[in-house]
Amino acid sequence: MPGGTPAGARVAVLMCALPPRLVPMSLKVVTPSYGGTMDWKIELIPVPVTDVDRAKAFYQKVGFNADHDHRVHESLRFVQLTPPGSACSIVIGEGITDKTPGTQEIQVVVADAEAARRQLLDAGVDASEVDVQPWGNFVYFGDPDGNRWSLQEIESRPNG
């Protein structure tokens, strides 16, 4: 490219020079932070429970924040709870999911598996010993309905 412009630079200049409605769809790509063409972030995971108030109290005891608790109508109660520091929440309630209580499995990442285990034990929650694996350290626990949680401590991940 002596004396020339890299092809990517020409595309960027072309895109900046055109009104957005004239930029071809094939050139409208969001810069990926990890794979794909844009971030896909999990927002909400339904957790089936038999007793909404008991489950809500359990998750708050573990440290989840109760973001919403709304009865939308007679057959729909929406309770959103978010684990500490998470961008993703769970939803429990009435009319939320057809899944059988006790069938959900969720894995989250924690900075320190042993500290997370102590936090669970301090809250009165039965938690496994730390399970050391080559790909991370794990702690397991369940909610009152038997939905299972894995807490994974990992040193690093490809997307941060």
Secondary structure by P-SEA (a helix, b strand, c coil): ccccccaaaaaaaaaaaccccccccccccccccccccbbbbbcbbbbbbccaaaaaaaaaaacccccccccccccbbbbbbbcccccccccccccccccccccbbbbbbbccaaaaaaaaaaacccccccccccccccccccccccbbbbbbbbcccccc
